[in-house]
């Protein structure tokens, strides 16, 4: 049996934990629903037999989704960051996660249809922002700040300069 991941995020949903987990595993490769835990009794989040907790794996990392009730909605204080190798991957995740009620935010951030915040980040962005040439890094930061969905060509043009 594989060793259990020491730390995993637990995402608090009102009552959509199973639906959300199924959606997320449909978006990312190397993903699956691992286990559903159902309540044996009536509880604050639902009836006996209803799903309390979903253990699931996204891109090889363990997560939990909890049906905890409406008192703790998501906010931007936490987000999931997705590193993307190329623009097509950025575009694919952006389209999937903003579909059916999700919304673009700014600087590569979006909110999905469940209210969870995501950052869709091309791998080249952090490298450009850490460049030893402060002018290149500044131009990239300024370009990113004007973007909603990150555009790699736009970043590269800013990086290359005038």
N, C-alpha and C positions, 0 to 999 in steps of 0.2 A: 504494500500500500504506500503511495507517495506521501512524503512528509507534508503536514499541514502548514500552510502559510501562517507565519506568526501574527501578522497584523492584517486585518481586512476591514474595508469600509462598510458600515451599515447605513443604508439609505432609508430614511423614514418617509413612507408614503401614507396618505390618508387610508385608502383601501385598494390601491392599484398595484401593489407590490408584484404580484404574479404577472399582470399584464405588462408592467414596465420591464421586468426582467426578461420576459419573452421578447419584447421589442428590442432591448439592448443586445441580446444574444443573436438576433436576426441581423443586426447591423455590423457586428465585429466578427472577423474570423477567429478561430480557436476559442469559441465561446459555447457555453451550454448551461442549461439548468441542471444543477447538481442534486438539489433536494428541496422538497416542499414540506414544511412543518405545519400541520393542521392542529387547531385547538380541539381538545377533547371536551371542552365546556364552553358555555357562553362567556364571552369576555368583552371588555370595553371596545375592542376593534371589530367584533363580529359575533356571529353565531357559532355554536359548536360545529366542528367540521370545516370551518372556514380557514383559509390560509393565514397564518400568523407571520411566518418567516420563509423567505426564499433564499437558499444558498445558490449562487450562480457564479460562473467564471466568464470574464470578459478578457479576450486577448491573453489568456493564460493567467490572469490575476483573479483571486477570489474576492467576491463581494457578497453582501447580504442585503435583502430588501425586506423591510418590516412594514406591516400594516399597523401603524401606530395611531391612526386617527388624525383629524384635521388640525389639531392644536399646534403642530410644528411644521409649517410649510417651508419649502426650500427657499434659500436666498443666495446672494452672490458671495457670501462668506466662505463658501466651499464650492469648488468646481472640479470636474474631471478633465484632465488635460490629455489630448491625443496627439502624439507625435506622428507626423506624416512625412513620407519620403519625397513625394512629388505633388504637383498641383492636382492631378486627377484624384489622388487620395483625399486631399483637402476638400475638393468639390464633392466627392462621393459622401464623405461623412457629414459635410455641411448640409447637403440636400436631405440625407436620411434623418438627421437629428432636428432639422427645422420643419420637417413635413408634418402635416396634420395638426397644426396648432403650435408648433415650435416657433421661435422668433429669433432673428439675428439681433445682436447687441452691438458690439464695437470691438475693434482690435482683435478679431479672431474668436470672440466670445459669442455664444448663443445660449438660448434657453430652450430645452426640448419641451414636448407637449405635456410632460409631467411637472415641469417647472425646474428641473435640474439644470444647473449651469455647466457648460462645457467650454473648453478652449481647444480650438482646432489649429494646431501649430505646425507649420512646416519645419522640418529639422534644421533647415538652413538659417532660420530666423535667430535662434540663440547664438549661433556661431558668428553671424554678422554683427549682432549687438555686442559681442565680446571682442570684436576686432581691436587690434592694437592701435589702429588709426582712429582717433576719436571723431574725426570728421565723417568717416564712413559710418561709424556706429550711430552718430547723431542723425545723419541723413536717413538711415534705415528706421530709426525710432520715429522720426517725424513722418516718414511715409506710412509706417504701421499705424500711427495714431489717426491718420486720415482714412484708414480702411475699416470696413466692417468685416467681410470675409477676407482673409489674408491672400494676397496675390503675389506669388513668388517672382513673377517677371517684374512687377512694380518694386518689390524689395531689391531685386538685382539691379534695376535701373538706378535706384537711389544709392545703392552701395557703390556702383561704378562711378557715380557722380556726373557732373556736367560735361 
